[in-house]
C-alpha cells in the first residue's frame, strides 16, 4: 500500500520513520526519542516540530529534493493531531505518508470487495 501511495503522489524516495530505521540510525533514534518524549510531557506542537526536524535532516543527508517521510510506526501520526487520519499530508515542508491509515483503507476496501 505504501508503494502504491508513493506512486500515486509521484514520490520515488522516502525516508522510513519507524522501528527498523530507528534501531539502525543513532541520529534518528535520538531525534525520535526526543520527539516522542515531547509528545508525552509537553505540547504536541513541539513534538511535531522535532519530528519534522529529524525528517528534514535525515532525508537531506541521504536524498535530494523535498523531504518525504513515511510514518511507519502506529504512534508517530499522533504527533500531527490535525492530520493523524490522513493517508498523506504536509507539515512544515515535509510530506508525510501515514501507513496506518493506508492499511486501514486497504482493509476496508478488501472487506467491501
Buried (B, 14 or more C-beta within 10 A) or exposed (E): BBEEBBEEEEBEEBBBBBEEBBEEBEEBBEBBEBBBEBBEEEEBEBBBBBBBBBBBBBBEEEBEEBBBBBBBBEEBBBBBEEBBEBBBBEBEEBBBBBBBBBBBEEEEEEEEE
